[in-house]
Amino acid sequence: MHKDSSHNGIHRFFIEDGAYVKYIEKHYGEGEGNGKRILDPVTEVYLGKNATLEMDTAQIKGVSSTIRNTKATLDDNAKLVINEKIMTHESQNAKTIFDVSLNGKNSSAKVTSRSVATEESHQEFVSNVIGNNECFAHVECDAIIKDNGSVTSDPKITANSVDAHLIHEATIGKIAG
């Protein structure tokens, strides 16, 4: 087959006060056809007071192109933990976007992205974390490139409160090949 296949799902989480949720998402493309495998998931998260969401996402091999868009809004004492792993090869493209609004007092977010771009593939990591109250956020993007792979990291942190503590770290290294 030469037709493209795609998944453009929207996942919405409304996590009530005091609730804890762990969400695991794994994407992998396979098949004999020559069509593109396109995954463009959107995840929207609304965390109530004292609520926690842990997200573990992984995408390995077989996905031609993806734009993964995650938006989160946190209330008082809410906690968001995201662990993302992405591997691209051949001429694949992957873009992840994280928009996190820390609106609640003592809310926190930890976003960790680990990625490997090999052959001719390209990845882009975009984060936009906004601290609107007394809060803490740590965003970490670690990427490894091999062959002619390429990675772009575009961090943005905005403190709209003197009590917002926001950190972003980005590292891109190479594997000798």
C-alpha positions as a printed NumPy array, in Angstrom:
array([[ 0.   ,  0.   ,  0.   ],
       [ 1.112,  3.518, -0.694],
       [-1.465,  5.399,  1.373],
       [-0.536,  7.419,  4.42 ],
       [-1.968,  6.487,  7.793],
       [-2.469,  8.959, 10.614],
       [-3.704,  9.374, 14.176],
       [-4.724, 12.829, 15.335],
       [-6.299, 12.004, 18.676],
       [-7.031, 14.458, 21.46 ],
       [-6.526, 13.193, 24.998],
       [-8.1  , 15.356, 27.725],
       [-7.447, 14.798, 31.407],
       [-9.601, 16.551, 34.002],
       [-7.993, 15.405, 37.22 ],
       [-9.99 , 16.331, 40.281],
       [-8.711, 17.584, 43.617],
       [-6.373, 15.134, 45.349],
       [-6.434, 12.526, 42.553],
       [-3.354, 10.699, 41.241],
       [-3.146,  9.402, 37.654],
       [-0.326,  7.63 , 35.83 ],
       [-0.66 ,  7.645, 32.027],
       [ 1.563,  5.549, 29.761],
       [ 1.574,  6.174, 26.008],
       [ 3.672,  4.229, 23.488],
       [ 3.747,  4.916, 19.762],
       [ 5.329,  2.623, 17.223],
       [ 4.711,  2.344, 13.484],
       [ 5.074, -0.871, 11.535],
       [ 3.936, -2.445,  8.305],
       [ 4.983, -3.361,  4.818],
       [ 3.518, -0.359,  2.989],
       [ 5.348,  2.676,  1.68 ],
       [ 2.836,  5.218,  2.983],
       [ 3.781,  7.657,  5.711],
       [ 2.874,  6.957,  9.332],
       [ 1.807, 10.251, 10.899],
       [ 0.99 , 10.699, 14.596],
       [-0.117, 14.12 , 15.805],
       [-1.554, 13.621, 19.297],
       [-2.811, 16.516, 21.41 ],
       [-2.906, 16.115, 25.181],
       [-4.749, 18.606, 27.375],
       [-4.336, 18.39 , 31.145],
       [-6.314, 20.214, 33.828],
       [-4.981, 19.441, 37.318],
       [-7.135, 20.388, 40.306],
       [-5.843, 21.197, 43.79 ],
       [-3.414, 18.606, 45.171],
       [-3.803, 16.482, 42.013],
       [-0.901, 14.633, 40.359],
       [-0.399, 13.367, 36.809],
       [ 2.605, 11.281, 35.787],
       [ 2.955, 10.79 , 32.03 ],
       [ 5.409,  8.356, 30.455],
       [ 5.479,  8.657, 26.682],
       [ 7.643,  6.775, 24.206],
       [ 7.94 ,  6.826, 20.434],
       [10.376,  4.516, 18.717],
       [10.886,  3.638, 15.081],
       [ 8.377,  3.538, 12.295],
       [ 6.72 ,  6.961, 12.719],
       [ 7.423,  9.139,  9.664],
       [ 6.302, 12.398, 11.192],
       [ 4.829, 13.586, 14.464],
       [ 3.832, 16.767, 16.196],
       [ 3.096, 15.995, 19.85 ],
       [ 1.362, 18.904, 21.555],
       [ 0.838, 18.861, 25.339],
       [-0.916, 21.671, 27.24 ],
       [-1.297, 21.673, 31.023],
       [-2.894, 23.975, 33.587],
       [-2.134, 23.41 , 37.269],
       [-4.038, 24.549, 40.364],
       [-2.782, 24.868, 43.978],
       [-0.321, 22.12 , 45.022],
       [-0.859, 20.266, 41.734],
       [ 2.039, 18.239, 40.367],
       [ 2.849, 17.291, 36.768],
       [ 5.649, 14.852, 35.869],
       [ 6.346, 14.067, 32.212],
       [ 9.   , 11.619, 30.986],
       [ 9.287, 11.556, 27.201],
       [11.493,  9.275, 25.08 ],
       [11.737,  9.655, 21.307],
       [13.887,  7.945, 18.7  ],
       [13.894,  8.899, 15.028],
       [15.751,  7.413, 12.085],
       [15.864,  7.592,  8.265],
       [14.231, 10.936,  7.294],
       [11.672, 11.04 , 10.109],
       [10.636, 14.267, 11.829],
       [ 9.425, 14.637, 15.41 ],
       [ 8.32 , 17.808, 17.164],
       [ 7.172, 17.989, 20.764],
       [ 5.549, 21.061, 22.273],
       [ 4.909, 21.529, 25.996],
       [ 2.837, 24.484, 27.229],
       [ 2.538, 24.435, 31.02 ],
       [ 0.759, 27.106, 33.085],
       [ 1.555, 26.936, 36.779],
       [-1.392, 28.963, 38.043],
       [-1.748, 27.487, 41.512],
       [ 0.268, 28.255, 44.622],
       [ 2.937, 25.574, 45.224],
       [ 2.195, 23.881, 41.904],
       [ 5.113, 22.066, 40.25 ],
       [ 6.111, 20.549, 36.939],
       [ 8.988, 18.332, 35.884],
       [ 9.311, 17.724, 32.144],
       [12.099, 15.443, 30.952],
       [12.704, 14.675, 27.283],
       [15.291, 12.118, 26.185],
       [15.781, 11.727, 22.458],
       [17.974, 10.13 , 19.817],
       [18.023, 11.379, 16.201],
       [19.884,  9.151, 13.737],
       [20.538,  9.016,  9.989],
       [18.782, 11.999,  8.313],
       [16.079, 12.507, 10.944],
       [15.239, 15.751, 12.723],
       [13.692, 16.491, 16.097],
       [12.473, 19.71 , 17.652],
       [11.716, 20.268, 21.342],
       [ 9.651, 23.328, 22.297],
       [ 8.737, 24.187, 25.867],
       [ 6.823, 27.143, 27.216],
       [ 6.491, 27.119, 31.01 ],
       [ 4.701, 29.989, 32.718],
       [ 4.915, 30.529, 36.475],
       [ 1.943, 32.62 , 37.534],
       [ 2.254, 32.003, 41.276],
       [ 4.629, 30.606, 43.883],
       [ 5.669, 27.476, 41.994],
       [ 8.547, 25.311, 40.786],
       [ 9.328, 23.865, 37.35 ],
       [12.268, 21.966, 35.933],
       [12.419, 21.263, 32.191],
       [15.203, 19.061, 30.846],
       [15.896, 18.204, 27.214],
       [18.725, 15.734, 26.543],
       [19.323, 14.735, 22.937],
       [21.846, 12.563, 21.159],
       [22.516, 12.839, 17.453],
       [24.178, 10.295, 15.203],
       [25.025, 10.26 , 11.504],
       [23.34 , 13.324,  9.966],
       [20.583, 13.583, 12.567],
       [19.699, 17.011, 13.914],
       [17.957, 18.396, 16.991],
       [16.627, 21.842, 17.882],
       [15.715, 22.839, 21.443],
       [13.578, 25.948, 21.931],
       [13.032, 26.586, 25.643],
       [10.968, 29.399, 27.046],
       [10.281, 30.071, 30.705],
       [ 8.241, 33.007, 31.95 ],
       [ 8.015, 34.065, 35.595],
       [ 4.967, 36.218, 36.289],
       [ 5.546, 35.962, 40.043],
       [ 8.633, 36.767, 42.088],
       [ 8.069, 33.393, 43.808],
       [ 8.193, 31.344, 40.588],
       [11.302, 29.144, 40.424],
       [11.774, 27.941, 36.848],
       [14.716, 25.982, 35.43 ],
       [15.457, 24.788, 31.897],
       [18.384, 22.604, 30.861],
       [19.185, 21.509, 27.325],
       [21.999, 19.245, 26.202],
       [22.693, 17.969, 22.695],
       [25.56 , 15.54 , 22.192],
       [26.836, 13.221, 19.496],
       [27.495,  9.534, 19.2  ],
       [30.612,  8.823, 17.185],
       [29.617,  6.762, 14.246]])
